Structure formats: C-alpha cells, structure tokens
Amino acid sequence: MKKPVEVPVFLITGFLDSGKTTFLRQILQEEGFSEEARSLLITCEEGEEEYDEYRLAELNIALTSVEDEESLTSEFLEQCQNFYNPEYVFIEYNGMWKVQTFLDMKLPDGWFINQIITTVDGSTFENYMNNMRSMMLDIFSSSEMIFFNRCSQDMPLNVFRRNIKAVNRRAQMVFDDENGDPIELPPEELPFDLKAEVIEIEDDDFGIWYLDAMEHPENYEGKTVSFTGRVYIANDFPNGCFVPGRHAMTCCVEDIRFIGFICKTKHIDKFKNNMWVKITATVKTEYFPAYQGEGPVLYLKHAKSTKKPEEELVYFN
C-alpha cells in the first residue's frame, strides 16, 4: 500500500481580534510561504481583518471557511483533502473553541499537526486572564509558539510570561509592540538572593522559584536553598526519595496540582506523606525519570517539621 503524502497542519488560535489574520496574512501573503506548494487556509471566524483572495490565488493558496464548530468535522477535512489536495494546511481556529476538540479529531491520511500557534493582544491580556482564565490557559497549554502583539514596555510582560510557563513551560514566546517591532523582556527580578550562602525561598515565592529553577537549573547548580514544603512520597519513587512541594492553582480550583522537586535523603524513614517540613538542600542538575530528562534534584542537608503556611496554595503572579 502506498504511504500517504505527509501534509503538515498549522493551527493558529487566539481570541477574536487577537491578531490571527494579521499574523497569517503576513506569513502567507507578504512573506510568500512556500509559493510553489499547494496550500489550504481554513478560517473558523470572521474578524475585522480580511484576506486578499486574489493575492492568495497568486500564491497557490485556496481559501475556505466553516461557519460553526459543528461544521469542523473529520468529514469536512476529508472533503478538503479530496477537493484541494493541499501540501500545507493552515487553520485560523476560533479562540472560543477548545483546542483539545481539534486534537482529538481524526485527520485525513497523511495530515499531521506540525505546530500550534497562539496570538495574544497584550493590551487585553490581563482583562481576559481575570475574566476567562480557564479558557485562556486551555489555549496556552497546547501552544508551542505564542505571539504577543500590541505590547508596551510598561506592561508586566514577565508576569504574562510566568503565567503561561506555569501551564506550559515548553512554550516559546515573542513580544511585539504596536508597530510590530520586537520587545526584549527585562531580566526577571527574583524576590530572593541567588548570591546568598543559603537562598531563602519565602512561602509566597515558591511558585516563582519553581518556574525559574525549571527553566534555569544552571543558576542553582551547587547552591543551597531553604523553603517550606509538604512531603509527598510515591510508591514508585526510588528508595530514599521524596518531593517537598506545594499545591499550585494554575487556572481554577479544578486545576490544582502538586509541584516540587525530587529530594534525596538517607533518612527517608523520618518523613511521612503530607507532613510540613522546612527543607535545606543542595541543588544539582541530574536526570530523573519524572522530569523526562534533566532537572533540579535536591540533596537534603537538614529538615525539621514545621507548621503549614498561612496560604497553602501557590500562585504564579
């Protein structure tokens, strides 16, 4: 049986007026993405910006649309494959539709999701996060590239970035100003001293430390940290290992998860699940199966039982 030709699918999502059409128009019409290949652009909502259909035709790009979520089906995509026979597919997805719905959909033979890209209007980001946080983070959790547009230097861009890294630490982010020029983020101002003999992590700063250590483990290599955490011991942990961590809320009460780093000790018998401890440990970067690669591994220096923090949940603001 002949193997079907591979057709990369680019899914571009984001809320209405977040810049999806502008982004796609620039890629397809202005930069002439793969002019010699047959491409298909499927739009799932009608925004203020429009495409130049004549220019698309010149670039060998067919344009079609769906009116509602129920119309975007496996059968519709199969019809697109048979009629257009595309070599590339771009889908301008409706930001109000769950990305997972599309990910669960059966695609035509040979089609595969090559990249999920999200566009964000920086001027409305905080408002959306305050009022539609769960929906926003659902989009970000699947995205590989996130383009922030209409940003300014006085916006808390590092906070924007941190909120996304809390749900998708592998996401790449680009920030542009109103003119489309890139903005370089200022260095993250950490609320603890990396040069201290013992880096003291306050209860309210655990989430910031966790994200920074995951992203920049080299900054903590060989250093000593101290923090309060809740003990978690799983049956499948290697002998002498536990996780002192905290419960974190990324988007809503239903999305609370436990975060922390593996800690090695010769005195594992002293620790019980759910006890609160004040930990002092040395950080090393090592492979650990739960990380699916390398990450921070703590080597316990000393610990003592303590009371739980006033606020048990960790946030990332």
N, C-alpha and C positions, 0 to 999 in steps of 0.2 A: 504493500500500500504506500502510495506517495505521501510523504510528510507534508502537511500544510505549510504554506509560507508564513513565517512569523510576521505579525503586524503589531508593532508597539502602540500602546494606547496611553495618551497623556490626559489625565483627569485634572482639570483646573476648577477649583471650587472657591467659595467665599460668598459672603452675603451680597445682596443687591447693592450696586454702586460701590463695590469694594475695589474695582479696577480690573476685573477678569477680562472684559472685552478689550480694554486698552492694552493689557498685557499680551493677549493673544494676537491682537492686530499688529502690535509691534513685532512680535516674533514671526508671524506668518506673512504679513503684507510688507512691512518695512525692511525686515532682515531677510526675507525670502527663504524661509525654512525649506530646504530640500526641494528646490523648484522643479527638478526633473522627476520627482516621485509623485504618485497619485496620493493625495491626502483627502481626508474627510473631516469636516468640522461639524459637530453636532451641538446645537445650542439648546439649553433647557430653560431659559427665561429670557424675557425681553427687557433690556436695560436702556439707559439713555443713550449710550454709545451704540453705533451701528457699524456693520462691516461693509466694505466696498465690494459688492458681489462681482463686479467686472474685474477688479484687481485680483480677487480670489481665483476667478476663472483663468486669468492670465498665468497664475501660479500653479495651475492644475489642482486647485483645491475646491472640492464640492462642498456645498453648504446645505444642511438640512436641520430640522428642529423638531422638538417634541413639546406638546402643549402642557402636559401634566405628568406627574410622577408615575401614574398608572400606565402611561404610554411608553415609558422607557423600560422595555422588556427584552428578554433574550430573543424573542421572535422578531422584534423590531431591529435589533442589532444584526440578526441573521439576514434580514431583508436588506439592510445597508451593505452587508458584505456581498451579497449576491448582485445588487444593483450597481454599487460603486466600485467594488473590488479594490479597496484602498490599500496603500502600502504603509500609511500612517493614519492614526485616528486621534483627533483632539475633541474632547468633550468639555464644553463650558457648562459645568454642573450647577444646579440650583443649590445655593447655600442652605436653604431650609430643608433639603432632603438629606437623610442620613447617608454618609459615605459608605457605611457598612452594608447598606442595601445593595449598592452597586458592586461592592467587593464580593458579595455572596452570589451575584448573578452569574449564570453560565454565559460565557462569551463565545463567539464563533470560533471555530477551529483555527488555531494559529494566533488569535488575538491574545495579548498579554498586557497587563498593566505595567508600563515602563516607569511612570513617575506620577506622583500625586502632588500637585502644586496648589497652594492656597494664597490668595491675595487678601490683604487686610488694609482698610482705611485707618491709618494711625490716628486721625482726628476723632474717630468714633469708637476706637478700640476699648477704652475704659468704660464707656457707656454700655457697650454690648457685653463686656465682661461682668458688669454689675447686674445686668438685667437678663442676660441669656448665657450665663457662664457655662452651663452644662452643654448646650448646643455648640458653643464656640470651641470648647475643649474636645468635644467629639470630633470636630473637623481637624483640629490640630494633632490629635493623637495618631491620625493616619497619614499626615502630610510629611513628605520628605524635604520639601522646599517651601518656605513661607516668605512672601514678598510683602513688606510693609511699605505703603506709599503715603504721601501727604503727611510726612512726619516733620518734626522740628526738633532742634537741639534742646529746647526747654521741656520736652516730654520725658517722662521717666522710662526711657527706652530699655534700660537694663531690667526694670521691673516687668515690662512687657515680655522681654526675652526669658526671664526667670519663670514666669507663669507658664510659658509654653514648654520649657525644659522640664518642668515638673511632671508633665504628662508624656513628653516625647523628647528624650534627651538626645536623640539622633537627628532631630530636625535641624536643617540649615536655615539661617535667617538672613535676609537682606533688608536694609532700611534705606528708603529714598525720601528726599524732601519733596516739596510741592512741584519742583521743576524736574523731578526725575533724577536728580543727582544723588549719588550715594552719601549716606551719613555714616561716619565712623563712630562707633559707640565709645564713650569714655570708659576708662578702666573701671571695673566693678569696685565700689568702695565697700569692702568687707567690714562687718561690725566686730571683728576680732583681730588680734595682732598675730600675723604669721611669723613675726620675728621673735616672739616671746619664747622663753625657755619651755613653758607649758602653754599651749594655745587653749585658752579657756572659752568654751562654747556655751553661751548663756542659753537658757531654755527657749527663749523666743527666737534664737538664731539658728536652731538646729536644722531647719529646712534649708536655709541659705548655705550653711556649711556642707550639708549632704550633697546639694547640687554642685557646689564648687569642687568638692573633693572627687565627685564622679567625673566631672569634666576636666579637672586639672589635678590628677593624683600626684603629678610630679611636684606640685607646690607643697605637698605634705610628706613626701618621702623622707623617712628617718626622723620625722618630728614627733613630738609628744602632744597629744590632745587630751582634754578633760571635759566631760559632759555627763549629763544625767540621761539615763535611758531605761527602757523597760526590757526585761530579759525575755528572749524568745529562743527556745531550743526545739528543733525539729527532729523527728526520729531518723531522718536520713542525713543529718549533719555528721561529718566525720567526728570521731571521738575527740573531745577537748575543744569543741567549737560551739559558740552561741552567737546570737545577734543582740547587742544592746541598741535599741532603736526607739522610734516613736510612731504613733499613728498620725497619718497626714491626710488632709482633705484637699483634693485637687479641684473638684468642681462642685460636689454636693455631698450630703450625708450618705447617700447610697454608694459613693465612690471613695470611701475611706480605706486606706491601705497602710500596711506597716512598712516603714523604711528604716534602713540601717545597714551597717557593715558587719561582715563576719569578724568575730573576735576569737583568738586562740588563747587558751589558758591550760595550765597543768592542774588547775583546781576546779574543774567543771562541776564536781560534786557539791560545791558551795553555792551553786546557782540553781534557782527554781524558776519555772515559767511564770511570767507576769510580775515578778518582784522588781522593784525600782532600785537602781544602783547608780552610784557616782563612779564613773569609769575614768581611769587614767591609763592611756595606752600609747604605744609607739606605732606609727603608721608605716606600712610597707606596701609597695605595689606588686601584686602577685596574681597568678592565675587562680581562679576559683570557679568551679562549675556553675554555680548560681549566677555568676556575672556573665557567663558565656564569653569569657575572655579574662583579661586582666582588670584589676580594680583594687581599691584600698582594702587591705587586710590589717586588722588591729592585733597587736600583741600586747596582752594585758600586763601592766606593771603593778597596779593595785586597784582594788574596788571596795566599796563599802555600801551597805544598804542605806537608802535614803527615802524621804517622802516624795510622792509624786508632785510634778509641777502644778502650779495653780491652773494653768491651761494645758490640758493633756494633749490636745490636738496641735499639729504643726501646720503652719501656713507658709506660703512662699512669696508673700508680698514684701 
